Amino acid sequence: MARSSRMSVQKRLRERKKAEKAELKRETRRQPDNAEREPGTQVAGRDDLEGYGVVVAPSDDREEA
């Protein structure tokens, strides 16, 4: 009897751990900003994007025309 009780406790602990891991994964998917980035990952800033031509810098000439 004692053995089956111990096995069921271990099973519940495994299931709880698995559920917590799944919940953590869902949370990081919902809020990618809060997820920690891997070391070495580079993120371009606005100046970099303007330099590449991806983001157009606001100019005063367009407003006057």
C-alpha positions as CSV (number, residue, x, y, z in Angstrom):
1,M,0.0,0.0,0.0
2,A,2.7,2.5,0.9
3,R,4.5,2.0,-2.4
4,S,1.4,2.9,-4.5
5,S,0.8,6.0,-2.4
6,R,4.4,7.1,-2.9
7,M,4.2,6.5,-6.7
8,S,1.0,8.6,-7.0
9,V,2.7,11.5,-5.1
10,Q,5.6,11.3,-7.5
11,K,3.3,11.3,-10.5
12,R,1.4,14.4,-9.2
13,L,4.7,16.2,-8.7
14,R,5.8,15.3,-12.3
15,E,2.5,16.5,-13.6
16,R,2.6,19.7,-11.6
17,K,6.2,20.5,-12.8
18,K,5.2,19.8,-16.4
19,A,2.1,22.1,-16.1
20,E,4.3,24.9,-14.6
21,K,6.8,24.6,-17.4
22,A,4.0,24.8,-20.0
23,E,2.5,27.9,-18.2
24,L,5.9,29.6,-18.2
25,K,6.2,28.9,-21.9
26,R,2.8,30.4,-22.6
27,E,3.6,33.5,-20.6
28,T,6.8,34.1,-22.6
29,R,5.0,33.7,-25.8
30,R,2.3,36.3,-24.8
31,Q,4.9,38.8,-23.7
32,P,8.0,38.5,-25.9
33,D,9.5,41.7,-24.5
34,N,9.7,40.2,-21.0
35,A,11.4,37.0,-22.3
36,E,15.1,37.1,-21.8
37,R,17.1,37.3,-25.0
38,E,19.9,34.9,-25.7
39,P,23.4,36.2,-25.2
40,G,24.9,37.6,-28.4
41,T,21.6,38.6,-29.9
42,Q,21.8,42.0,-31.4
43,V,18.9,44.4,-31.8
44,A,19.2,47.3,-34.2
45,G,18.3,50.8,-32.9
46,R,16.4,53.5,-34.7
47,D,19.7,55.1,-35.9
48,D,20.8,51.8,-37.4
49,L,17.5,51.3,-39.1
50,E,17.6,54.8,-40.6
51,G,21.1,54.1,-41.8
52,Y,19.9,51.0,-43.6
53,G,16.9,52.9,-45.1
54,V,14.3,50.7,-43.4
55,V,12.9,53.6,-41.4
56,V,12.7,57.0,-43.0
57,A,13.9,59.8,-40.8
58,P,11.4,62.7,-40.5
59,S,12.5,65.7,-42.5
60,D,11.3,69.3,-42.4
61,D,11.4,69.6,-46.2
62,R,8.3,67.3,-46.6
63,E,6.2,69.4,-44.2
64,E,7.0,72.7,-46.1
65,A,6.1,71.3,-49.5
